[in-house]
Amino acid sequence: MISGEGESQGQVGELTAESAGAVLREACEVSGLDSSGAELLRLGSHAVYRLGPAPVIVRIARDPDSLEEMERAVRVARWLESENFPATRVLAGVQQPSVIGGRVVTFWESVQEREEYATVEELADLLRRLHWLEEPETLSLPYFDPVAKLWKGLRALDGVAEDDRKFLEERAGRLAKEYDRLDFVLPFGLIHGDANIGNVLRHRDGHPILIDLDDFTLAPREWDLILTAIFYDRFGWHKRSDYEAFVYRYGFDLMNWPGYPVLADLRELMMVVWLGQQVSASAKSADEFARRLRSLRTGDERQDWLPF
């Protein structure tokens, strides 16, 4: 780990394009990489850059307290490489994660020169293969606690009206009790944790790979199927034929499981709370947060939710 000078983790401000750019330049300089011509691909849980002169992806975490999580992601990536599993690879020859200006930075091999997503069928194939793997104890994977993660997100809300916060907390409390009563039917074990079509890219040689390994944990495997289900069932981001192909390739239809509505409600709420953490820094996020919150309050359909 490399600790950069500047703000301590407790003093880190909002992650913006400007602040992330400053961290990028220092991180690249420390690591002997050229940041000129870097392209900002997205600004969400991470600021993600593609370096122009080299096939490198740089990820700068929004959460200044994510060092342990990113150390685990690096370990997971190296283990998956040893298993010849198609996933994103950490950049060799660079000490990481590094901490620059209070931000956690990691470097990864670039999949290709543009973002091209794989199919839901390929996502199902990767998940089925992933769920057959037996992780070594050296990975030190934690047990996934969605309720704890949700409450951590609620505490991190900034710029959200007090009545909206109270509504979200009450909904979280109700769902936590319902979640505790769920009877999972799939095996417990290794999961990706954020398995959706946005985290499966097409490699430049044509094969699909899993990216964003930050949320690898031990949990019921239903968690790796829920996003594809609600992307189809609630948001309309997948067609029926896509979802049916996913079910056929993976071999299990989560929507036929009695616990599906509770898991869907909980995952949906986590998506809303995650967006609520960005309302003070992004007008686009604030507008989408308001849209999603309104549909939770009224019970309206989620078909107008926009992907983020």
N, C-alpha and C positions, 0 to 999 in steps of 0.2 A: 504494500500500500504506500502511496506517495501522498503526503499531506502538504497541500499548498498553503501559501500565506494568504491572509485576508480575513474574511469574516469567519467566525467560529460557527459551528452548526446551529447553535441557538440563535444566531443573529442573521441567518440567511434570509434575504428578502424574497419577494415573489419571483418565480421563474418566468421571465419574459424573453422574447426574441433577443432583446438587447443584452440582458444579463447572461443568458445562455451563450450568446456569441462571445462574450468576454471570457467565460469559462472555457469555451471551445478553444480559443486562441492560446490560452495559457496551457491547457492540457496537451494540446498538440506540440507546443514548443517544448514542454517537459519531456514528452515521449518521442521527440525527434521526427514529428510528422508535419507536413505542410497544410495549414488550414486555409490558405488562399483558395478562393473558388468553392468553398464548402457550401453545400445546398441544404437548407433547413427543410426536412421532409415532413415533420409534424411536431406539434407542441402540445403534449397532453401529459400523461404520467411521466413521460420523458421528453426532453428535447432531442430529436433524432436528426443527425446530420449525415450526409454523404460527402466524403472528401473528394474534391475534384481531381487532384493529381494521382490519387491512389485508390484502389478498390477497398475502401474502408468505411465502416459505419461507426459513428460515435454517438453514444447514448448518455445523456446527462439527466440524472434522476431529479424529479420535482421534489421528492421527499428527502430532506437533508439527513434523515435518520435511517436511510436505506442501505447503509454500508453492509450490514450482515446479510441482508437479502441479496445484494448484488454479488457478494463473495460466494454465496450459495449458487447463484445463477452461473457464475464462472465455473464452479466445480461441476455443476450439472452438465454444462456444455462440453467440458473436457471428458466427462464420463460417457456422454452420448457419442462423442467422437470415437472413444475406445470401443464402443459397441457397434460402430459403423451405422448408427442411426441417423437418418437424414434430418439434421437440425442445424441451426446457425452455429458457426464456429467462432471462438474467440480469436482475436488477432495474436499471432505468435510474436515473440520478441518484445512485447510491451508488458511492463509490470502493471498489474491491475487486480481489482479496481484501484483507481486513484481518487484522492479527495482534493479537489481544487476549489478554493474559495468557498469551502463548506459544502460543495456539491460532489456527489459521487458520480464518477465518470468511468465508462467501460468502452472498449474498442472491439469491433467485430469485423469479420470478413464480409465484404459486400457480396450479396447474392448475384446481382446483375446491375446494369446501368440504369434500369427503370424498374418501377414496382409493377409486377405482374402477379396477380393472385392465382392460386390453384383452384380446384373445384371442391365442392362439398364432399363428393365421393372420395377424393384424395385425402381430405381431412379425416374422413371416417377410417380410411385405410391406415393412416398414420396413428390415429388414436388406438385402433385395435392392436397395432403392432407395439405401440408404447405401453399399453396396459398389460402386455404379456411379459414385459421386462421386469426383472427383479433387481431393485436398486440396492447398492452396497450400503452398509451402515456408515461408511465414511462420508457419504453425502450429507448426513445429519439433517435429513428432511424433517420439518416440523409437521405436526398434525394440523390439518386445516380446520380453523374455527371461524365459520362465516359470521357468526354473531359478533365475535370480538372484532373482526375486521370491519363489520358494519358500524359498530359503535366507535371505533377509531376514526372512521370516516366522518361520522356525525360530529365528533369533537373537533374535527379539522375544518368544519364549515366556516366560511368567512364571507361576510356580506349578505347573509341570508336573513330574512325577516324572522323575528322571534316566533311568531305564530306558525310560520312555515317550518321552523326548526322543531317546534313542539309537535306538529302534525307528523313529521318524519320520525321523531323519537317514539311517539305512541304507536305508529305503524310497525316500527322495528321491534318494540316490546311484544306486540301481539304475535308477529311472525316468529320471534325467537321461541315463544312457547309452542307454537305449532310445529316448528322445525324439530324441537326436542322429541316430539311424538312420532316422527317419521320412521317407517320401517323400510330401510334400503334393501334392495334385492341384488344389486351387482356387487362384485367383490370389492373389498377395501384395499387400497394400495396407491401406487404412484399415479398422480394426475398432472396434467399440464397446468390447470388452474384457470386459464383464460382461453380455452380452446374455441376458436371461431375462425371463420374464413379469412378474417383480416390478419390472422397470425400464421397463415400458410402461404408462402411465396413460391413462385416458380424460379428455380435455379437457372442460371444461364445455360446449363447443359440440358435443361428440360424437365428435371425431376422436381417434385414438390419438397419443401423442407419446412419444419416448424421453427418459428422465431419467438422472441419474447419469452424467455425461460424463467422470468423472475418469480412466477407464482407456483413453481413446482412444489408440491406438498404431498402428504399422505391423506387420502380422503376416500369416501365412497365414489366410485367411478361415474355415478350419475352427474356429478358436477362438471365433467368434461363433455356431457351431452346436452346440457340445459341451454346453452347459448344458441346452438343451431336450432333447437326446438322453438325457442321463443322468437328467434329471428324470423322463422316461418309463421308460427301460430299467432303471435301478438303484433309484430311490427310489419310483417309483409315484406321483409328484406330478402327472403328466399321464396321461390315458387314451390308449390306442392310437389312437383316432380323432383325438385332438388332435395326436399326433405325425405321423400320416399326413397330416393337413391342413397341418401346418407344412412337411413335405417337399414336398408338392404345390405349395404357394405359393412356396417358395423355389427349388425345382427341383433339389435335391440331397439324397440320403439319406446322412448321415454314417456311419450304422451299417453301411453296405455297404462303407465304405472300410477297407482292411486295417489302417490305423493307429489305428482307433477305440479298441480296448481300451487302448492305451498312453495316448492323449490323455485317455480317460475316467479312468484310474487317476491320472494326474497332476492333472487338474482336481479330482478327488475329494479327493486329498491336500491340495491347496491350500485346499479348503473346511475340512478338519479342522484344519489348522495355523492358519488365520484364527480359528477358534473357540477354539483353544488359547491365543491371545493375550488372551482375556477371562476365563479361568477364575478368576483371583484377584479379579475385581471382580463376578462374577455367578454365583450358585449355579445358575441356569438354564443358563448357558453351560457351567459345569463339568459338569453332569449330561449335557448333550448331547455334550460333548467326550468324556466317558468312554464313552458309548454308541457313538459313531462309532469311537473308537479300538479298542474291543473287537471291533467287526465287522471292522476292518482286520486285527487280529491273528488272528482265528479264520477269516476268509474267509466269515463269515455274510452273508446277504443284507442289503441296506441299506433294506429296506422300512419299518423302524421309525425311520429318521432323520426328525427333525422340521425343517421349514423354519425358517430364521433370517433 
